[in-house]
Amino acid sequence: MSDRMPRLLALVPYLLARPGIRIDDAARDFGVTEKQLRRDLELLWMCGLPGYGPGDLIDLSFEGDTVTVTFDAGMNRPLRLTGGEATALLVALRALAETPGLLDTDAVRRAIAKIEAAAGQAQPSGVVVGLGVREGKATAHTRSVVQRALQAKRVLRIRYYTASRDEITERTVDPMRLLIVQAVGYLEAWCRRAEGVRLFRLDRIDDVQVLEEPAAPPSSARPTDITDGVFSARPGQPVAELVLEPDARWVAEYYPCEEQEELPGGRLLVRMRYGDEWWMARLVLSLGGDAKVRNPPELDEAVRRRASDALARAGHLPSTLGQ
């Protein structure tokens, strides 16, 4: 919901400026699926001015796969930044401008100058704004070391936690660039262990050391295409549908999810691709009763089977007697 509200507020001015835009194009601009954008448009139909009669609600016209706003209910201007929001955006842009390997730092700095000029006109927000790029001390240290290695063009040795396999590995990598994708920092590097280009989340690097060896990614190393995000689905991968209770919603932020859908009671339906049934079953079991498998049935059965096996093995313990 925290992402959806700003999107709903921005949708009407966006659509007013682009009458007849294709829904898939609009979805791409907002970074959501076409299905999600259609849900947003259906919700907008129920929003409007007090009175909430037929002449008070936002009205949209659909023709084929295009959409046009026919009544905006007064939502005809883009949102203005508050003082706190302008500050948060400036912090993010400055971090981006300092990222080695950025193709167009001039464009970022021009954007910074424009926001700084407009910030004096922004109204106080009245609330503390969380900065999307705020990091823990360990991650900030990792970023600093990685930036130093990039600037010196030196090889890195890292100890990395791979969430999809729940394992920690030691790797020697030739750093290529730093990325910020959806407020998460990544190191893109040639991994000598995998013999390929890999993305490493900075907050999952447990230890990092700069070596004296010069970094030399092979000529075949190509930057990762992150147009559709950092997670690339492989053909044939199964998709898990999980219903998360409010206390387990963090899963949608920590692991790549293809779709998310709000459910009553603060619950969240997520769709996640996975390559290993054991790993996905282990994730569900680790969440206790805060996650339930809706699909596929074989995953649900795997979770039940592993839970039963665990109870059987622990049957002699006092806490499991009578289970």
N, C-alpha and C positions, 0 to 999 in steps of 0.2 A: 504493500500500500504506500510505503514511503516514496517509492519511485513512481507510482501511478498518479498520485495527486498532482505533482508538478507537470506531468505529461498531459493530464486532462486540462489543466489551466492554460497550457501552451497550445493545445490543439486547435482551438477555435481561431485565434489570430493567425496561426500557421495556415489553416485551410482557407481563411478569408483571402489571404495573399496568393493562394494557388487554387482558384476555382477549377473544378474538374480534374484535380490531380488523381492519379491512379493510387488505389489503396496500398498496393505493394510498394510503390515509391515512397509514400508517406511512412509506411512501417519501417522501411529501410532507413529513412532519415531519423526516426525516433529510436532506432536500435531495438525494435521489438518484432515479433512475428506478425504476419498478416492477421492470424486468428486473434491475437491479443489486441491489435488495433481495432478490429471489428467489435470486440467486446467494449473497448473504450468508447467507440462511437455510439454503441447501443446505450451505454450509461449516460453519455452526453444528452441523448434524447430526453432523459428524465430530469435534466437540470435546467434551471432558468430563474426567472424573477419571482418574488413573492406573489402568491396567488396560485401559481403553478397550474394555471389553466392552459388550454390549447394555444392561446396567443401569448403565453408567458414563457414557454419552454423553448430551448434551442431547437432549431429545425434543420434537418439535413436532407439533401436530395441525392439519391443514388441513381446512377445510370451506368449499367454494366458493372465494371470494376472501378468506377470513379466516384468521387464524392464532392459535393459542393454545399457550403453553408448558405441556407436561405434566410435564417433569422439567427442573429448572434446573441440576443438577450443582453446586449451591452458589453459582451466580452470581445471587444474589437481592437484592443491594444495589447501588445506584448507586455509581459510582466516586467516591472522595474526592479532592479536589484536593491535590496536593503544594504545598509552599511556592512553588516556582518556577512552577507552573501558576497558582496564585492570583495571583501577581504579574503574570504575562502577561495574565491576564484583566482585572485591575484597570487595567493600562496601556491595554488596548483600550477598556474602558468609559469611562475618563477622556477618551480622545481622542474618543469618540462624544459624550460630554456637552458637549464644547467645540465641536461641529460646529454652525454656524448653520443654522437651519431645521429642526432636530430637533423633532418634534411633542411628545414627552413626555420632556423632560429630567428631570422629577421621578422617573419610573419608573427611569431609568438611575441616578440618584443613590441611589435606595433600594436598587437592586441592588448598587451600590458599597459602601454601608454594611453590607449583609448579608455580602458577601464579606470586607470588612475585619474584621468581627466574628468570622468563622469562620477567618480566615487564621492566627490564633494557634494553632488546633488542627491545622493542616495539618502534615504530616510533610515533612522536607527531601527534596528530589528526588534529590540526589546527582549531578545532571547539570545542565549549563547549558541552560536552556530558551530556544529562539529565539522572539522576540516577533513575532507575526504582523503587527503594525502597524509594525515597524521600517522606516524609509525611508532612502534615501540623502540626502545633503546637498541635492542639487538638488531632489529631490521635496519634502523638508521645507520648503525655501525657497518652492517653488511653492504649497504648502498655506498657508503663512503669508500670502503675498500675496493668495491667493484669499479667505482668511478676512477679511483687512482690507477687500477690496473688497465682500464680502457685508455686513460690518458697516456700512460707509459707504454702501452701495447705489450703487456706482460701476461703470461699464462697464469691461470688461477687453479688452485686445488681446493675443492669444496667437499663438504660432507652434506648430503642432500637427502631430505625425507620425501619419498614418493608416496603420495597419499593413495593412489589407485592400487598400489601393491603393498602398502603398509610396510615399507622397508626403508632402511637408511643405507646409502651407498657412498663410497668415496669416488670422486671423479676428478679428472684433470681436464680442464676446458680452455679453449682459446676464445676469449670474450669478443663479441662482435658489437653489441649495443645494449643500452638499457631501454626498457619500454615501460610505459604506464598505461595499462588497459583497465578501464572501469575502476580507477583509483587503486589498482594493485600493481606493484612494481615487479618487473621480470628482468632477468638477465638472459639475453639471447647469446648463445655461444656454440662453438663446434665442440661436441662432446667426444673425446677420444675413446671413451668406453663404449658408447653407442655407435660411434663412427657416423655421426650425423648432427645436423643442427637441432638444438633443443632449447626450450624455454624453461627457465628455472625461477620459480617464485622466490622473491627475496626473503619472505617470511618463513620459508621452508628450508633455507640454507642454515644449517646448524653451526658450521664453521667455515671460514674462508681465509686462504693465505695467498699472497702474491708471490709468485716464483720469479727467479731471475731470467728464466727462459723467455725469449721474445714470442709473443703470440703470432701464430701464422695459420689462420683458418685456410683450408684448401681452396683452390679456385672454384671448386664445385659448390662450395657453401653459399646458399642463397638465403636472403632474409625471409622470415616466416610471414606468410600472408595472414594478417589478423583482421581482414575485412569483416569476417563473421565471428570474430572472437578468437581466443587463444586455443579453444578446444575444437579439434577437427574429428568428426565422427568417422569411424571406419565402416565400410560396407559389412552388413551382417551382424553388427553389434546389437544386442537386445536392449530394449528400453524399459526401465523400471518406473512404475508410477507409485510414488510414495505419498501418503497422507501424513503430514507433519503436525504435531501439536505445537502450540505457541512456543514452548521451551526448546523445541528442536528446529525452529525456523532458521537457525544459524547454518544448517546444512546447505541451504540454498545459496548462502554467501560464500561458503568455504569450498564447495564442490561445483563443477560445471553442470548447469541445468539447461535443458533445451527450452522448457516452458515452465511457467509458474501460474497457478490459478488460486485466487483467494477463495476460501471456504468459510462457512459460518463458524463463529466461535473463535476467530483468530487462527484457525488452522490453515495450512497451505498445502496444495497439491503440486508436486514437482514431478517432472519427467527427466530422468537421467539415463544416459547411455553408460553401459559398463561392459568391460571385457572379461571379467572374472566373476563367476557366480559366487564363489567362496567369499571374495572380498565384499561384494554387495550384501550378502547375507550377514556377514560379520558387522558391517556398518549398521544394518537395521537392528541386529541384536544388541549392539552397543548403546543404542538409543532407548532400550527398554520398551516401555509402553508408549513412548512418545512418537513412534513411527509405525505405520502399518502399510503392508504391501497391498496395493490394489491390483496391480498387474506386473508381470505375467504370473499365471498360476504356478508355474514351475519354481519361480523364485519364492513365492509364498510358501510352497511346500518345502523348499530347501531351508527356509528360516525355521519353520516348525520342526523339521527333522533335527536340525542342529540344536535347537532349544531343548528338545526331548532328550537327545544324546547327552547334552550337558547336565541335565537334571539326573539322568540315570547314573552318570559317572560320579556325581556329587551326592548320590542318594544316602550315603552313610553320614553326611553332615547334619547336625541338629537343625540347621536353618531350612533344610529341604525335606525333612521328615513330614509325611502327610501330603506332599505335593503330588 
